Amino acid sequence: MPKKFKGENTKAVDARNRKAAVSAEKNAAAKKAAEDEAWHDDDKLNNKKAQRKNAEEEKKKAALERKKLAAQMLAEEEATLEAAASSKTPAKKVTQAELSRRKEEQEHQKEESQKRKKYRLRLCVDTTA
């Protein structure tokens, strides 16, 4: 014969406790939703006012961001221009007299270099003989 069960079924008790906890959570969530709905503000004028305020704040933030970006880009461009300007010296105007003087100097340097070459050649020829 089967034994008579004394006490309570632990599995059934655990299941009952789980169901009670789940139902308590559902009831609490429903109660909170009902309370939130009761406190919900349906005033259209206040909603529009809040939306306008938020839109205005967003516009101000965007304008400030654009302004910062423009200032940063300007600073970068000025830095590159200053670097380019400092590396290049401005071209001076050159007169005809200056051009002719430079040409004469170049011709004079060529003549001297040719004289030196001839002198070196003579020295090389003299030392080998």
C-alpha positions in Angstrom: 0.0 0.0 0.0 1.1 3.5 -0.7 2.2 5.6 2.2 0.0 8.4 3.3 1.5 11.8 2.6 2.2 13.7 5.8 3.0 17.4 5.5 2.8 19.4 2.4 4.0 19.0 -1.2 7.2 21.2 -1.5 6.9 21.4 -5.3 3.3 22.6 -5.2 4.2 25.2 -2.5 7.1 26.5 -4.5 4.8 26.8 -7.6 2.2 28.6 -5.6 4.8 31.1 -4.2 6.1 31.8 -7.7 2.6 32.4 -9.1 1.9 34.7 -6.1 5.1 36.7 -6.8 4.3 37.0 -10.5 0.8 38.2 -9.8 2.1 40.7 -7.2 4.5 42.1 -9.8 1.7 42.4 -12.3 -0.6 44.1 -9.8 2.2 46.6 -8.8 2.9 47.4 -12.4 -0.8 47.9 -13.2 -1.2 50.1 -10.1 1.8 52.2 -11.1 0.5 52.5 -14.7 -2.9 53.6 -13.4 -1.3 56.2 -11.0 0.9 57.5 -13.9 -2.1 57.8 -16.1 -4.0 59.7 -13.4 -1.1 62.2 -13.1 -0.6 62.5 -16.8 -0.9 66.1 -18.0 -3.0 66.4 -21.2 -2.7 70.2 -21.3 -2.0 70.9 -25.0 -0.8 74.5 -24.4 1.8 73.4 -21.9 3.0 70.6 -24.2 3.4 73.0 -27.1 5.2 75.5 -24.8 7.6 72.7 -23.7 8.2 71.6 -27.3 8.9 75.2 -28.4 11.3 75.6 -25.5 13.2 72.4 -26.3 13.3 73.3 -30.0 14.8 76.7 -29.1 17.4 75.2 -26.9 18.4 72.7 -29.7 18.7 75.6 -32.1 20.9 77.5 -29.7 23.1 74.5 -29.2 23.4 73.9 -32.9 24.3 77.6 -33.5 26.9 77.5 -30.8 28.4 74.3 -32.2 28.5 75.8 -35.7 30.1 78.9 -34.3 32.8 76.9 -32.5 33.5 74.8 -35.7 33.8 78.0 -37.8 36.2 79.5 -35.3 38.3 76.3 -35.2 38.4 76.2 -39.0 39.4 79.9 -39.2 42.2 79.3 -36.7 43.5 76.3 -38.7 43.3 78.3 -42.0 45.1 81.3 -40.5 47.8 79.0 -39.1 48.4 77.4 -42.5 48.4 80.9 -44.2 50.9 82.2 -41.6 53.1 79.2 -42.2 53.0 79.6 -46.0 53.6 83.4 -45.7 56.6 82.9 -43.3 58.2 80.3 -45.6 57.9 82.4 -48.7 59.6 85.8 -48.8 57.9 88.4 -50.9 59.4 88.9 -54.3 61.3 92.1 -54.6 61.1 94.2 -57.8 64.2 93.9 -59.8 65.4 96.8 -61.9 67.2 96.5 -65.3 70.4 97.8 -63.6 70.2 95.0 -61.0 69.6 92.4 -63.8 72.6 93.6 -65.8 74.8 93.7 -62.6 73.8 90.1 -61.8 74.6 89.0 -65.4 78.0 90.6 -65.3 78.7 88.8 -62.0 77.8 85.5 -63.5 80.0 86.1 -66.5 82.8 87.1 -64.2 82.4 84.0 -62.1 82.4 81.8 -65.3 85.7 83.4 -66.4 87.3 82.9 -63.0 86.2 79.2 -62.9 87.6 78.7 -66.4 90.9 80.3 -65.3 91.1 78.0 -62.3 90.4 75.0 -64.4 93.3 76.0 -66.8 95.6 76.6 -63.9 94.7 73.3 -62.3 95.3 71.5 -65.7 98.7 73.2 -66.0 99.6 72.1 -62.4 98.5 68.6 -63.1 100.5 68.5 -66.4 103.6 70.1 -64.7 103.6 67.7 -61.7 103.4 64.6 -63.9 106.2 65.7 -66.2 
